[in-house]
Amino acid sequence: MTATREALAPGTTLGDYLIERLVGAGSSADVYLAHPLTPRSGMPGDVALKVLHAGEAGQHLARDRFEREFEIASLLRHRHIVRMYGHGELNSEGTVTPWMAMQYAGGPASDVLIPAPDTEPDLPTIVRVASQSAAALDHAHRNEVIHRDVKPANILLTAQTPAEADALLSDFGIAQFLDDTRPLARNGRVRGSIAYAAPELLQAQRLSPATDLYALACSLVEWLTGKPPFPRQTAFAITYAHIRDPIPPLTSRRPWLPSSLNSVFTKALAKDAAQRYETCEEFVAIVAHTLRDVTPPERPKPSRRFGWFPW
């Protein structure tokens, strides 16, 4: 949190919800753990309240994205998509600030699955989270919704322990309908996360479900190897790589991975969207099948060296 804004105090009410505590502070909105003042059928005791920053509420694009997230996500009913419960506005000192109530995930974002340089990936958990995320995306696509910002940070886990968690696809703030013809970029800036952006998104071309599949494949590369496909120093270099550079083999980063995965990801990350897999679930099912009997090697424990001996 920055010094220019204050978190809402525990005990504050927004609509029919009572705030318990702040659980996340973002660049444009804060998220609070809350519970409904009046129990309602089908709603759990804990909910997440996302509140747009007061300074952002007056910004047309920020407010439009916030309202769009609720509008589109409310249309989707899937066990691996964050559920929306309600929305409203906080009126304080003449400033109207939008808020929305949604399903509380209970765990961190799935970027906790990204292995550190000295660790190996948790394959069973990664396969499960990827499979559930793929099912959520395919459900959105069947309902003619493209997420446009698939990445580990937007896939939440339902438990603090990843091995016990399920996935929840979140943040539909820049999602769009398949027949949406509005510009994909504003003032030359791409809306979305460049590290996971498909070539057609970066070039302001027509998007399709294959755009989300590409981003999911980028996320899987990062979960499996510790880095997205094209870790470059600048946004320009990352953009160029997505559009022009060949797909790096996963085995160049994790030699113990099956070599057949290289061709699987080459297809999923094809520059031409028409050459990718038909659905996210088809792609992830092949990855899961390829990894079914694979066990990462054990990392050697560092040897203990002593500078003093008692004899």
C-alpha positions in Angstrom: 0.0 0.0 0.0 1.1 3.5 -0.7 1.2 6.4 1.8 -1.4 8.3 -0.2 -4.3 6.0 0.6 -5.6 4.2 3.7 -7.1 0.8 4.0 -10.7 0.5 5.0 -10.8 -0.4 8.7 -12.0 -3.7 10.0 -15.7 -3.4 10.9 -16.4 -1.1 7.9 -19.6 -2.1 6.0 -20.0 -2.1 2.3 -23.5 -2.9 1.2 -24.4 -6.1 3.1 -20.8 -7.0 3.8 -18.6 -6.5 6.9 -14.9 -6.1 6.3 -12.6 -8.3 8.5 -9.2 -7.4 7.2 -7.1 -6.4 4.1 -5.7 -9.4 2.3 -4.2 -7.8 -0.9 -3.2 -4.4 -2.1 -2.9 -3.9 -5.9 -2.0 -1.0 -8.1 -5.6 0.0 -8.8 -7.7 -1.9 -6.2 -7.5 -3.4 -2.7 -9.0 -6.8 -1.7 -10.5 -7.4 1.7 -11.7 -10.5 3.5 -15.3 -9.9 4.5 -18.5 -11.8 5.3 -22.2 -11.0 4.6 -24.1 -9.4 7.4 -27.2 -11.4 6.5 -26.5 -15.1 5.6 -27.7 -16.0 2.1 -28.4 -19.3 0.5 -25.6 -20.4 -1.7 -23.1 -17.9 -0.4 -20.2 -18.9 1.8 -19.3 -17.2 5.1 -16.2 -15.6 3.7 -16.1 -13.4 0.6 -13.5 -11.2 -1.1 -14.4 -7.5 -1.5 -12.5 -5.8 -4.3 -12.5 -2.0 -3.9 -11.2 0.3 -6.5 -8.9 3.0 -5.2 -10.5 6.3 -4.8 -8.1 8.0 -7.2 -8.8 5.4 -9.8 -12.5 5.7 -9.5 -12.4 9.0 -11.4 -10.4 7.5 -14.2 -12.7 6.3 -17.0 -10.5 3.4 -18.2 -9.9 2.0 -14.6 -13.6 2.2 -13.8 -14.6 0.7 -17.1 -12.2 -2.2 -16.5 -13.5 -2.7 -13.0 -17.2 -2.8 -14.0 -16.4 -5.0 -17.0 -14.8 -7.6 -14.8 -18.0 -8.0 -12.8 -20.2 -7.9 -15.9 -18.4 -10.6 -17.8 -17.4 -12.8 -14.8 -21.1 -12.8 -13.6 -22.1 -14.5 -16.8 -19.8 -17.5 -16.2 -20.8 -20.3 -13.9 -17.9 -22.8 -13.4 -16.4 -24.4 -10.4 -12.9 -23.1 -11.4 -13.9 -19.5 -12.2 -14.2 -17.0 -9.3 -17.9 -16.4 -8.6 -19.4 -13.0 -8.4 -21.9 -12.2 -5.7 -22.7 -8.5 -5.9 -21.4 -5.0 -6.5 -22.1 -1.4 -5.4 -20.5 1.9 -4.7 -18.9 3.5 -1.6 -19.8 7.2 -1.3 -17.3 9.0 0.9 -16.7 12.8 1.0 -18.2 13.2 -2.5 -16.1 10.5 -4.0 -17.9 7.4 -5.4 -15.8 4.3 -5.3 -17.0 1.0 -6.9 -16.6 -2.3 -5.1 -17.6 -5.9 -5.9 -18.1 -9.0 -3.8 -16.7 -12.3 -5.1 -15.6 -15.8 -4.1 -12.8 -15.8 -1.6 -10.0 -18.1 -2.8 -8.3 -18.8 0.5 -4.8 -19.3 -0.9 -2.2 -17.5 -2.9 -1.9 -16.9 -6.7 -0.5 -19.8 -8.6 2.8 -18.0 -9.2 3.9 -19.8 -6.0 4.2 -22.9 -8.3 7.0 -21.3 -10.3 10.1 -23.1 -9.2 13.1 -21.2 -7.8 16.5 -21.8 -9.5 17.5 -24.3 -6.9 14.2 -26.3 -6.9 12.2 -28.5 -9.2 8.5 -28.1 -10.2 5.7 -29.8 -8.3 4.4 -31.8 -11.3 1.2 -33.2 -9.8 0.0 -29.9 -8.5 1.0 -28.1 -11.8 -0.9 -30.6 -13.9 -4.0 -30.4 -11.7 -4.0 -26.5 -11.7 -3.4 -26.4 -15.4 -6.2 -28.9 -16.1 -8.6 -27.0 -14.0 -7.6 -23.7 -15.6 -8.0 -25.2 -19.0 -11.5 -26.4 -18.2 -12.4 -22.9 -16.9 -11.1 -21.2 -20.1 -12.9 -23.6 -22.4 -16.1 -22.9 -20.5 -15.5 -19.2 -21.0 -14.8 -19.8 -24.7 -18.0 -21.8 -25.1 -19.8 -18.7 -23.7 -17.9 -16.6 -26.3 -15.7 -14.9 -23.7 -11.9 -14.4 -24.2 -10.0 -13.8 -21.0 -7.0 -12.0 -22.6 -4.9 -11.9 -19.5 -4.2 -15.5 -18.5 -1.1 -15.8 -16.3 -0.1 -17.4 -13.0 -1.0 -14.2 -11.0 -4.6 -14.4 -12.3 -5.1 -18.1 -11.4 -5.8 -18.3 -7.6 -5.4 -21.3 -5.3 -8.1 -22.3 -2.8 -5.7 -23.4 -0.1 -2.4 -22.1 1.4 -0.8 -25.5 0.7 -0.6 -25.8 -3.1 -0.8 -29.6 -3.0 -4.2 -29.4 -1.4 -5.5 -26.5 -3.6 -7.7 -26.2 -6.6 -7.5 -23.4 -9.2 -9.8 -20.4 -9.6 -9.5 -18.3 -12.8 -9.8 -14.6 -11.8 -9.6 -11.1 -13.1 -11.8 -10.6 -16.2 -11.0 -6.9 -16.3 -9.8 -6.9 -19.9 -11.9 -9.8 -21.1 -13.9 -9.4 -24.2 -16.6 -11.2 -26.2 -15.7 -12.9 -29.4 -17.7 -10.5 -31.5 -16.3 -7.4 -29.8 -14.8 -5.1 -32.4 -13.4 -2.4 -30.1 -9.7 -1.6 -30.4 -7.4 -4.1 -28.7 -4.8 -1.5 -27.9 -5.1 2.1 -26.8 -2.5 4.8 -27.6 -0.2 2.1 -29.0 -0.2 0.2 -25.6 -1.1 -3.4 -25.4 -3.6 -4.3 -22.7 -2.5 -7.4 -21.0 0.7 -9.0 -19.7 3.4 -9.1 -22.4 5.3 -12.1 -21.0 2.2 -14.3 -21.8 0.8 -12.4 -24.8 0.1 -14.1 -28.1 1.5 -12.6 -31.4 -2.0 -11.6 -32.5 -2.7 -9.7 -29.3 0.6 -7.9 -29.6 -0.1 -6.9 -33.2 -3.7 -5.8 -32.4 -5.2 -8.5 -34.6 -8.4 -10.4 -34.1 -8.4 -12.6 -31.0 -9.8 -16.1 -30.5 -9.8 -18.8 -27.8 -6.3 -19.7 -29.2 -5.1 -16.4 -27.7 -5.9 -17.7 -24.2 -4.4 -21.1 -25.0 -1.1 -19.4 -25.9 -1.1 -17.6 -22.6 -1.9 -20.8 -20.7 1.0 -22.5 -22.5 3.3 -19.6 -21.5 2.1 -20.0 -17.9 2.8 -23.8 -18.0 6.3 -23.1 -19.4 7.0 -20.9 -16.4 5.5 -23.4 -13.9 7.7 -26.1 -15.3 10.9 -24.3 -15.9 10.9 -21.2 -13.7 10.7 -18.7 -16.6 8.2 -17.7 -19.3 9.1 -18.7 -22.8 10.9 -15.4 -23.7 12.6 -13.9 -20.7 14.1 -10.7 -22.2 15.3 -7.4 -20.7 12.8 -5.0 -22.4 9.2 -5.1 -23.4 10.2 -4.5 -27.0 12.5 -7.6 -26.9 9.8 -9.7 -25.4 7.3 -8.6 -28.0 9.7 -9.3 -30.8 10.4 -12.7 -29.5 6.7 -13.7 -29.3 6.3 -12.6 -32.9 9.6 -13.8 -34.5 11.7 -16.0 -32.3 11.5 -19.9 -32.2 10.1 -21.5 -29.2 12.9 -22.5 -26.8 12.9 -26.3 -26.0 11.7 -27.0 -22.4 14.5 -29.6 -22.2 17.1 -26.9 -22.6 16.0 -25.7 -19.1 15.0 -29.0 -17.6 16.9 -31.8 -19.4 14.9 -34.4 -17.4 11.6 -33.4 -19.0 10.4 -35.7 -21.8 11.7 -34.5 -25.1 8.3 -35.0 -26.7 7.1 -32.0 -24.7 9.1 -29.7 -26.9 6.8 -30.4 -29.9 3.7 -30.2 -27.7 4.7 -26.6 -26.7 5.8 -25.7 -30.2 2.3 -26.4 -31.3 0.6 -24.6 -28.4 2.8 -21.6 -28.9 2.6 -21.5 -32.7 2.8 -17.9 -34.1 -0.2 -18.7 -36.3 -3.2 -19.1 -34.0 -4.8 -21.6 -36.5 -1.9 -24.0 -35.9 -2.5 -24.3 -32.2 -4.6 -26.9 -30.4 -8.4 -26.8 -30.7 -9.0 -26.4 -27.0 -7.1 -25.7 -23.8 -8.2 -29.0 -22.4 -6.9 -30.9 -25.4 -3.5 -29.2 -24.9 -3.2 -29.8 -21.2 -4.4 -33.4 -21.5 -1.5 -34.1 -23.7 0.9 -32.5 -21.3 -0.6 -34.4 -18.4 -0.3 -37.7 -20.3 3.3 -37.0 -21.2 4.2 -36.2 -17.6 2.2 -39.0 -15.9 5.2 -41.2 -15.0 7.8 -38.4 -14.7 9.5 -37.7 -11.4 11.9 -34.7 -11.1 15.4 -35.6 -10.0 16.3 -34.9 -6.4 18.5 -31.9 -6.0 21.8 -32.7 -4.2 21.9 -31.3 -0.7 24.7 -28.8 -0.2 27.6 -30.3 1.7 28.4 -29.0 5.1 31.9 -27.5 5.4 33.4 -26.7 8.7 36.2 -24.3 9.3 37.0 -25.6 12.8 37.4 -29.2 14.1 37.4 -30.1 17.8 40.5 -32.4 17.5 
